[in-house]
């Protein structure tokens, strides 16, 4: 198990290095000079040159890459071209919204998908299964921003249970959670639908395995076979999907953040791209890649926990 | 005392009748063998006793187990019965165990389910005893092992330990040794016989293999198409009256007639062939270990000869086959076909028929296209006449080329596989366990077909199998392979009647024998 973890950790470090190189290279090849963009078209050449010097744009490529990477390691992500404040500070603020939002949405996804998927699999072919399959089909098909707007109309405008948007900050945790409720539901709807379907089909696959028949021949009831033997074996595909969903929820909430006027990472990266705030884009993208790689690492460890066959594998 | 009596059992799945008026009984300490080909309903009869039937199945009739009628029992009563009164052993030990639980936990579960008051440690202690009885002592096979750390035979012992942990009155074994090597099969059958004797259990032994059942059973039940056609004592081979029983015995010992004489010219020459596999590194920068799967193997096949290659799983016969087909590179030695090294240039002189008639065809192509596939070696398309001729030569008809592969039975598919191998008129056909998945009567037909074809086209066969009786029936000369090496080589009859190597003797002794009529 330890060997497996160390190997996965090794590949994690390599992925991070490759990702940082790719991100840096992509940003470098984008045409346009951030200094002249920031100063506008009427800027004097010497002003632009001075700003380039100040932003460190005149150093060599390798020196800039190294200072970017070493800076990130010490928590210094550089200074935003547009906001003129440290990038780490801005990302930190935004992360305090996006990370809890992603976690709540993922929690909702799992809470809904597991029981629904298990129910559908155990009652295969019944009306319960069919309604679950129909509802999840709908959940995937309905665009979640539209569903978000419907919720705003119902819960914020008509019933006035929630506010229609904005985020009050974490000084008042109850208010903050309340503000994240509708966005989290909107984000979770399609994800829960996908996960429930994956859960159902993974469970149906394992329920038809020979060892389920063996367990029934030992005298286990259908339910006992399901909980003791089938569920853990069905977890591999489910864990894969959960890993993908978390990464997606962290970065892919741009539209939902816009619907609810939430200052999250998605909106930050969108604004940074349109304002050509390259250092900001670089940092946010790297942070997201970092999150994806960490989640994959966690999923890999979870695989090994679920399946002993993976532990010894090199 | 009668443990199990099945009377007039009818079973249907949906509207499809599967079993018709099946009656049989098993007494204490008695071994009853149920024999039938695929689709005869023998497994479903066994599953009816456990009431572990597929969806939509319904039973009529009477199944009396220890005096209680199984068909009227409630689900909780059935759960209490399964595992306690009746244990069951399945065909496929590789998949019958939960891969994510230790063997100790899985055996202990049988005890914990039925005796919930037992402490976990006590259940594990009893699991240890059950595994020891099944010849898996805890000092060599700790309870913390996972199924993937065990071989097929060892896994089957775990399944048996689970089934006998509570010393049930009746044990049902559904093809318990079909997936195992002959020597492992002999060990597992001996284990079952010992457990039956020690515990006074009844054993319902289900098999397609007459020889296996004849060796063990006190009584034999023959099934065909969902009905019992004949029941008899262990000497059924002498007392049988039903034509199907007679046909089954005849097919099991079938010896095709071959008249072709091999020529003295060598067609395939394997010279000192060596194949290594690299193993994963033990440490991050440690040396790379290799595993020698084929170790300095040399032999020749003459034109028109039929050569057998026998050995147990893991002996290197599949690796050698891949090397002969030019699919894997060798690390030493060479393989020549008609004097040239095997590779794309001579590939067209050689075709192969695989074991699995279900997995070795693309289900989306029609038979005509499947059969014509080898023509890519000749860089031209097959003509309609060539496809028709190939189908006719294996006993099918030209219109069959418009069908899809799922429309054919296992035996027909294997004929199509042979047609595919024949179509470009190769010199050598490699038959890799080509009849192992077939029922005995189909197997006899395919063996006859192969014998005919070799007479007709002067074909040379390399016949790779773990099944000694088949190799004996169809080959002129035979090689015995063990741990990557050829340990014995000789004319087939001599080798079987007077084996010289101890391993060959073990193999032949382990193979179940059909009783002489």
Interface residues (C-beta under 8 A of the other chain):
Chain A: X209 X210 X211 X213 X214 X215 X216 X217 X218 X219 X220 X221 X224 X228 X229 X232 X233 X306 X307 X308 X309 X314
Chain B: X50 X52 X75 X76 X79 X80 X81 X82 X83 X84 X87 X88 X90 X92 X95 X96 X97 X98 X99 X100 X101 X109 X110 X113 X114 X146 X148 X159 X162 X163 X280 X281
